[in-house]
């Protein structure tokens, strides 16, 4: 298992390129590589980019940049928490960089977060190199870190949660089981009444099947199954979709005024999320609504 941490390298014209989507490639210019290594499961690169701050790539695919990670983390955290209004215990499946836990901890009512990450090596590297993303969230005594496959964990979990956030990679390699209906069914089992699950579902313009598959499973498991959207600059292809599943249909009907009161009471400063954006994020462009409806019909 490679755990090398090379001296930061500088390059005059170095670009990291990913080719996640067929027929399309995207490149980010980097000033220096901060870390490069491989565990038994995956390859991780952390670099200082020219435009997007700290860049994190896993198996050649961009996971986050410090310049715009707030969009992703704010929308996956604040939308369900402020809609619910009483989240005390949350489960994060994935999230080895710690950014999602850090965002959820901003809510004063949070009593416990369980982070289930398959690769302890990723957590260790993140603690050292991504403190500008997680701000030491792993050191919070309210956080329980479980090193396990997320699918196996929820299949046998004895506890229950108000919120489940599936902060996974795309359905490739270790992330693939986290898009299965059996996994979602186990998540439903450990959700408390009125709880909600939100998921990372890629960019529908390029990854329609990813969203359609989740909507197919969610529609069989939850009375309210849909997605909401955010625009994350480094996730190319337009809007990013977040799956939404709950048996409390009222959570999407919370008025803007109530969302604003809850946000103000939490004293959270946001850079992307607003109560108005919260409500609007569930309004889907026709082509994305078509994907959701195909999933529901399947």
Secondary structure, DSSP 4 states (H G I P E B T S, - for coil): -----PPPEEEEEEEEEE--STT--EEEEEEEEEEEEE-SS-EEEEEEESSSSEEEEETTEEEEETTTHHHHHHHHHHHHHHHHS---EEEEEE-TTSHHHHHHTTSTT--EEEEEES-HHHHHHHHHH-HHHHTTGGG-TTEEEEES-HHHHHHH--S-EEEEEEE---SSGGGGGGGSHHHHHHHHHHEEEEEEEEEE---TTT-HHHHHHHHHHHHHH-SEEEEEEE--TTS-SS-EEEEEEES-GGGGG--HHHHHHHHHHHT---SS--HHHHHHTT---HHHHHHHHHHHH-
